[in-house]
Amino acid sequence: MLLGVLFSGGKDSVYACRRAMETDTVSCLITVVSENPDSYMFHTPNVGWAELIAEAVGIPQLTWPTLGEEGSELADLSDAMAAAIDRYGIEGVVTGAIESVYQAARVQRICRDLDLWCYNPLWQIDQLEYLRLLVSEGFEVIITGVFAYPFDGSWIGARIDGPLIEKLEALRDRYAINPSGEGGEIETFVLDGPIFRKRIEILRAEKTYGNYRGRFSIEQARLVEK
Amino acid sequence: MILVVDLCFKPQSLSKYEFVDPITAILRRAGSEYEVVHSTEITPDLIYSSDGIILCGTALKDDIYARRIDLFSWIRDLEKPILGICAGMQVVAAVFGGEIVPQPKIGLEKIMIVKETDLLGPPRQIEGYHLHNFGVTLPQGFDLVAGRPGEVEAFKHAERPLYGIIFHPEVRNRWIVERFDALLLESTTTP
């Protein structure tokens, strides 16, 4: 089946893409670029750099703009998916949704209206097991945004590895955060992984942080041979 | 051993992660033994060596199971506990003469439990995640447990431990799968 993956460059969409590539053919990555940094539907930090990941994994990318307003962003997503049907002949859409009923139900409705299959291959996955899976399979993931207490500035730009997962587990136990950031606590960006033909090297980035909100904004990056 | 039946359109589909793995994760956390089999690969040995059976749901666009009801004729005479989830419930209904009818619903909705059962407990309102294009009519010999006659949310066979729920318990209602698992344990340890 030809599939389009809703793709932000964050770990969930990248790992969903990996699973889809194992069973089906991913014919395009669909990236909706929101002008609203607080969008409920779309991952925003560094989404512009998703293009570099698309190039690294060798799959065409379809980018689609949205103002990111609650009413219109779903119509924009629907238009993007319709364009993916026209341009790439997709028969289904893949998302990286884990727990968010809000996001999942909305994408399911759009798929139904467009007569598309809808796949959520990370749905209800144990978040800590999932993070360990990412690391064990060789994905290099960095934290590009924190948006909740008690994340301090040290998390900005940190790489997800075993010790960091232990810290996330401790925060889950103490503060009930979602360790993979499903509640919007953290955002991520993927630099390398088993589906990458080349890896991403960040040449310049800016860190900003204050009051438990911070961003790691990539300013310059390139693909390098693995 | 609990037999978890994958009703998705083909074995090892991308949908398995979404509709089968969340069920087995609940069983794994409960410490229960289980085995997963695709609906096209069920054998009499697997059925009869199991203590109970869970029939999983499928993707919204996947209605292949409804064209393969003959694969499930063994349900009619099996006395073991069976839990049918969404597509699994539709299969149970069809095997017992109920109809699979268009009834699309997506998202969280209130569910009224109207009859006390060992699986869902006493009458009350809960909230459940729905993802289906089809519902069922109540087959003869089954009690309405949740919902209403034109919109069956859950049913139970009047005399057998045979349950169906149209919503997805793996989302926000994992206790239902855990309770089914506990009922199985009780049934296998009670003389």
HADDOCK unambig.tbl for C-alpha pairs under 7 A between the chains (distance, minus, plus):
assign (segid A and resid 20 and name CA) (segid B and resid 14 and name CA) 6.52 0.50 0.50
assign (segid A and resid 23 and name CA) (segid B and resid 13 and name CA) 6.57 0.50 0.50
assign (segid A and resid 23 and name CA) (segid B and resid 14 and name CA) 6.13 0.50 0.50
assign (segid A and resid 105 and name CA) (segid B and resid 106 and name CA) 6.14 0.50 0.50
assign (segid A and resid 105 and name CA) (segid B and resid 107 and name CA) 5.30 0.50 0.50
assign (segid A and resid 117 and name CA) (segid B and resid 61 and name CA) 5.77 0.50 0.50
assign (segid A and resid 118 and name CA) (segid B and resid 59 and name CA) 6.98 0.50 0.50
assign (segid A and resid 119 and name CA) (segid B and resid 14 and name CA) 6.86 0.50 0.50
assign (segid A and resid 119 and name CA) (segid B and resid 15 and name CA) 6.12 0.50 0.50
assign (segid A and resid 120 and name CA) (segid B and resid 18 and name CA) 5.93 0.50 0.50
assign (segid A and resid 121 and name CA) (segid B and resid 14 and name CA) 6.51 0.50 0.50
assign (segid A and resid 121 and name CA) (segid B and resid 15 and name CA) 6.74 0.50 0.50
assign (segid A and resid 121 and name CA) (segid B and resid 17 and name CA) 4.96 0.50 0.50
assign (segid A and resid 121 and name CA) (segid B and resid 18 and name CA) 5.38 0.50 0.50
assign (segid A and resid 122 and name CA) (segid B and resid 17 and name CA) 6.76 0.50 0.50
assign (segid A and resid 122 and name CA) (segid B and resid 18 and name CA) 6.82 0.50 0.50
assign (segid A and resid 123 and name CA) (segid B and resid 18 and name CA) 5.31 0.50 0.50
assign (segid A and resid 124 and name CA) (segid B and resid 22 and name CA) 5.91 0.50 0.50
assign (segid A and resid 125 and name CA) (segid B and resid 22 and name CA) 6.74 0.50 0.50
